[in-house]
Amino acid sequence: MIKEHLNTISHLKERLELIKTKPGTLKTKDIKLVYDFAGKLASKEYLGGMVYGVVLFGSVSRDEATEESDLDVLVVLDDVSNQITSEMASAYSLTVGSLLAKLNAHEKIHLTTLGIIRFWDGVRNGEPVIMSIIRTGKPIVDTGFFKPLKTMLEKGMIKPTREAVISHLRMAKTLLRNQQLYYKRSVSDFYWAVMDAAHAVIMHAGEETTHPKKTASLFRKVARKVGVSTRYANTIDYFVKLMKSLSKGTKRSFTGKEVDSLKRKAESFVKSAKAVVEK
């Protein structure tokens, strides 16, 4: 009885701590919603001993929320004592979905779920997102792991491994390389936009389409017939040569300005073709 009483007092203190956040950041009804969700989720009726922790994080916990802000909630599940199978994962999703529906909280609570193993691996590697959650998050359900971690982080006792540092640097390089992939994909789309528009004009002139290499010369042939400037055939030639240089590897990268310029060329060409076909 005394233990339950002490737990209740601790529970109320945590609620009061949330209420004392920056005025207007978190409404009383939001606090109640989060606690209702966490309490029910950790109850025997729902997931019982599987819930290792529930933490409020994000803009609300950082005192940066607006009226439109979601309630970002992290649920940490015990996947050490309980092996999480695909069937259990599906059951968890259904359970959480039904609880959110019961509380009418689908639009308000934005849920993130991690297993203990994944969470502690993030702590071990000093992952920025998990470090941010520990630094600014507010525990709603804590089995005794979160507050010590917060204290350790404040004292500088949690440091990323060398492997984690290298891993993040490697990821940064990969993301930069990915940008070039997006640029090349865009250029390829511009090329096909020009080709499709050119074929539309050629077919509109009553001619059969041909191989991309011969499209420009055929376009010049029908240009005057349909009332479009022959100079647009130069755009076709330009894109054909550009795609050839890409396939051969003589052109390996693009700048943002180059992509913008190519987009304008393609847009101008498609616009002229549209005017011819629709007049």
N, C-alpha and C positions, 0 to 999 in steps of 0.2 A: 504493500500500500504506500509506504514511504517512497519507494523507488518510483512508482507511477506518479506520485505527487511531484517529485523532483523533476521527472521527465516533462511533466506538464509545465512547470515553471520555466524550464529551459526552453521549451517550445514557444512559450509566450515571449520570452526574452528575444528569441530570434525573430519573431514577428515584429516586435517593437523596433528592432534594429532596422528592418526593412522599411517600416513606417517613417523612421527618422531620416531616410535618404532625402536627397534634394527635393524640396516641395514641388509637387506636380509631376514628379518623375514616375511614381508608382501609386496608383489609387488603391484604396482599401479593398475594393472589390477584386482588383487584380491580385493582391496579396492572398485574399481568401481563395481565389480560383487556383493559384499555384499550390497552396497548401492542401486544398481539397483534392487536387489531382495527385500530388505526391503521396498524401496520406492513403488514399484509396488504392493507388498503384502498389504501395508497399504492404497493403493489408492482406490477410489470408484469403479474402474474397477474390483477389486478383492475383498478384505475383508473389506475395508473401516473402520468403527468405531469398528470393532471387535478386531482389533490388539491393544493390550494394551502396547506391547513393543517388540522390536527385539534387541537382545544382541549378540555380537560376543564374544565367550569365548573359552576356551581350550588352546592348545599349542601356537596358534597364538597370543592370547591376553596376554599370559605369556612370550612372547618373546622367546619361545623355539621351534618354528616351523622349519621344514626343507622344502625342495622343494616338498616333497611327502605329507606334512601335509594337512589334510582336513580343511575346514573353518567351525568350529563348531558354529552353530547359534541356539540360543534359541528364540522361538516365544511364547510370553505370550498372550493368548486370553482372552477376556472379557466374562467369563461364568457366570457373575452376572447379567448383563443387558440382556444377551442372553443365554437362556437355550440350552445347547449343546445336541441335540438328536443324535441318531445313524445315522439318515439321514444327519444331519448337519456335523457330523464327516466324513462321507463318501464324502460329497461334498467338505469339507475342503481338504481331501487327494487328490481328483481329481484336485482341484484348485491349490494346491501347486505343484503337479506333473506336471501339464501343464505349470506352470510358470517356474519351474526348467528346463523343456524341452525347453521352449522358449529361456531361457538364456544359454542353453547348460551347465547347472551347476550341473547335477545329480552326476557327478563324483567328484565334488569339494566341494559342500555345504552339510554338514552333519547336518540334521535338528532335533531339539528336540522341542516338543510342550507341553506347560503346560497351564492350565486354571489359572486365577487369584487366585481362591480359593486354588488350590493345591500349587501354588507358595507361597502364604502368609502363608499357613500352614507350608511349609518348612522353611520359615523365622522364624515363631513363635517357631518352634522346633529346630532351629539352625542346620538343616540338612547339613552335610559337603559338599555335591555336590552343593547345592544352595548357601551356604556361599562362596564357592570357585568361583562360577559364579559372585556373587556380588563383591567379593574382586578384582578379576582380569578382569572381563568382561568389554567390551567397548560397551555402548549403541549406537545403530544405529537409532532406533526409541524409544523415551522415552516420555511417556505421563505425566511425572512428578513424577514417583515413584522410578526410579532406582538410580539416583544420590543421593537423600536423604538417601536411604538405604546404599549406598556405604560410605557416610559420617558417618552415624550412626555406621556402622561396624568398620570403622577406629577409631572411638572414644570409641569403646568398649561398645556401647549402645545396641547391639543385643546379648543376651545371651540365650543359650539353656535352656529349661525347665528341671526340675528334671525328668519328665515323659519321655522326649526325651533321656536323659542320660541312664535311665533304659532300654528303648526300644532298644537302640543300643547295650547295654551290653547283653540283651536277644538275640538279633540277632546274636551276636558273638558266644554265647554258642550254638545256633541252628546250625550255620555253622560248628562248630567243631563236633557236633553230626552227621551232614550230611557227614562229612569225613568218619566216621565209616560205614555209609550206603554204600558209594562208595566202601570202602574196602570189605565189605561183598558181595556186588554185583559182584565185581571182582573175589572173591574166588568162588562164585557160578558159574561164567562163566568158571573158570579154571576146576572146577569139571565136568561140562558138556562137556568141550573140551576133557578131559580124557575119559569120558564115551563114547562119540561119536567115538573117535579114537579107543577105545577098541572094540566097537561093529563093527567097520569097519574091524578090524583084524579078529574077530570071524567069521563074514560073509564071509570074504575072504578065511577062512579055511573051508568053507562049513557047518558051524554050525549055528543054530538059536540063536538069541540074547536072553538074559534072564534078570531077575530082577537085578537091580544094586547090591543088596547084594550078588548075586551069580556070578557076572561078573568076579571077580578076579579069582575064582576057575576055571571057564570055560576058562578064558584066559590062565591060567597055563596049562590046558589040551591041548590047540591048539598051544601053544608057540613054542615048538620044531618042530611041524609039518610045521609051516610057517617060521621058522628060526629067531625067536626073543627071547631075553633073558627072562627067567621066572621072573627075578627080577623086571621087569616092572609091574608084578601083584601086587607087594608091593605098587606101586604108586597108583593103583586102590583102594586097601584096605585103604591106608592112607587117600585118599580123601573121601571115603565113611564114614569112622569114623569121619572125620572132619565135614562133613555136618550133621552127626547125632548129634554131640556135639553142632553145631549151632542151630539145630532145637529144641534141649532140653534146650538150654540156658546155658549149662555148659561152652561154649566158647562164650564170649560176644563181644570181640574186637580184633583187629589186629594192629600190628605195621607196619610201612612202610617196614621194613626189612622182616617181615614175608610174606607180600604180594609179595615182589620181589622174595623171596625164593620159594613160591608156584607157581609163574609164571614160574620160571626156571624149576621146576619139571614137570609142565604141558607141557611146550614147548618141553622138552626132550622126554616125552612120545609120544606126537603127531608126533615129528620128526621120532621116531623109527617106529611108526605105518605107517607113510607115506612111509618110506623106504621099508617096508615089502609089502605093497599093490601095490606099483608102480614098484617093481623090475620085 
